[in-house]
Amino acid sequence: MENQIRPEIQSEEIWISELFTGRPEHMEGRTEKEAAVYELLDRLEIPYERLDHEVTPSIEACHGVDERLGIRICKNLFLCNRQKTDFYLLLMPGDKVFHTKDLSKQLGCARLSFADAEHMEEYLHITPGSVSIMGLMNDTEGRVRLLIDREVAEMEYLGFHPCVNTSSLKARTQDIIRKFLPAVNHTMTVVELP
């Protein structure tokens, strides 16, 4: 049952729904991958708040969504090495500028770049604009290494898409780290980006 917390709003950039607790009451029009996220979170007993919105094509478009959820914007970047043999999902604060050399140095690898949409779909079953830690549930072969900036790891709440960029969720960061990651057979590496 959806519990309304605040009414829907129209931000200057995108339409944002009211805030709900838990999964949508009706799943018509929802994708299978979005439904799978709700199923997994419910099975793991991870409480979450949810809202729907128009497509968020950029980090700037997410400001209204994150404000409504009461969280700090988090960038989710899908990266790879030059040979496209090692893949990474990086979660970092939205207000930090990403410099590949800072991360490459910490990982002891050649300079990283943004991975292509084909690998994103193959390993995480998501498309550009929908990059999310939830995509790790689809990485059953462990091809993607999770990197989390220390600031994000220390946040009380984490915001993320349910593998589609027309909804956003908010859950306790520790629930994601302690319940979700073990359930999907992934660990995290904490990095420190300037």
N, C-alpha and C positions, 0 to 999 in steps of 0.2 A: 504494500500500500504506500503510495507516495504521500509524504508529509510536507506540505507547503511550509517553507520557512520565511521566504520573502517573495513579493510579487515579481512578475516578469518586468524587465526593463528594456529600453531601447537605448543602447550606448550610441555615441556619435559615429562609431565605426560599424558595429554589427548588432544584430538582434540577439538578446540573451534571455533565456527563459527564467522562470522562477527557480528557486533552489529546492531540491528534493533530497530526502534521505533514502538511500538504497536504489535498487533497480527500477526501471520504468514499470509501471503497472501493466501497460500493454506493449507488446513487442512488435506490433505491426510496423513495417517500414524500417526496422532495425536490421543491421547486417548480422550474419552468423558470427563473424569475429567479434562484434560488439557484444552480442549475447553471451559468447563464450567467456568474455572478461567478467561479466556480472555473475555468471555461474561459478567461476573460479573464486572470485572474491567472497561470494556467499558461502561456498563450501569451506573456505579457509577461515570463515567467521571474521572477516576484515570489514568493519563498518566504514561507510563512505557516504559522502554527499555528492550530488550530481546535478548538473544543469546541462541543458541543450542550448545550442547557439548556431548562428550561421557559420559557414566555413571560416576558419581563422588562418588566412594565408601567410601571416607574418607574426613575429613576436610582438610587434606593435598592436596588432589586432587582438592580441590576447590580454591586453591591459584590463579591459572591462570585465573579462571572464575571471581573471585572477583576483581582481578587486571584489567581485561578487562572491567568490569562494573564500575570500579572506586569506589569501596566500601570496607568497612572493613568486614572481614569474621565474620559471625554470626552463632553460633551453635544453632540448634533447637533440643531440647531433649524432648522426650515423657516419662513422669514419672508417677508413681502411688504410693499409700501407700501400706503397706504390705498386707492389706486385699483386695486389688484391687477393692476398692469401690470409691476412689477419684483419678481423673486423671488430669494431668497438662501438658501443653505445655510450656516449658521454652525457651526463646530466650536470649542468652547471647553472649558476645564477644568471638570469636573463639580462642583468645589467653589466655583466662582465664581457669584455671583448675576447674572442677566442683567437689565440695565436698558436698555430700548430707546433712551432718550435718549443713552446713552453711544455706542452704535453709530451711531445716526442722525446724530449730530453729526460723527463721523469720515467718514461716507459723504456728508455734505452733502445729506441727503434728509429728507423729512418723516418723522415718527415711524413706525417699523416695528411690525408686529404679527405674530402667528402666522398663517401661511397655512392655508387650509382643506384638508381631506382630498382634496377633488376635484382641486385643483391639484397636490397632492402625487402623486396617482395619475397624473394627466395628464402631468406633466413628468418625474417620477422613477420612476414605475411601482412605488411602494412605498406602504405604508399607515402610519398613525400607529403609533408604537412600533417601527417598522423603519427609521426615518430613518437614512441612512448615506451616506457619501461615495461608496459603490459605486453609488448611485442615479444619479450623474452619467453613468454609461455609457448610461443610457436617455434622457438629455437631449440628443438629437441636434441639436436646433435651438438649443442654447445659451441657453435661457430662464432658467436658474438660475445666479446668480453665486456662486462659492465664496468664503467669508470664513473665515479661520483665525486664531484668536487666536495671538499670537506665542508664548505658552507652549506651545501644542499644536504649532506648526510646529517648535519646537526640541526636542520630545520625541524620544527615540531610536526609540520604537515607537508605533504608532497602533493602537487597537482599533476595530473596526467590525463591523456586521452585514453578512452577505451578502444584503442586501435582504429578509431575514426576521428576526424577532426571537426565533427559537428556536436560533440559532447565532451564534457570535461568532468573529472572526478577529483575529489580531495579525500585523502586518507592519512592516517598517522604514518610518518616516515618509518618509525620503528616497526609498525605492522608490515610494511612492505619489505623491510630488511629482514625481520625475524620470521615472518610467515610466508610471504609471497616468494622471495628468492629461493629459500630451500625447497619449496613446493615445485618450482620450475627448474630445479637443479642448476642454479647459477649462484655465484658469489659476486662480491663487488670489490673493486680496488679503489681506495680513496686516494684522490690526487689533490694537489693544491695549485690552483691557477691564480696568477696575479690579477 
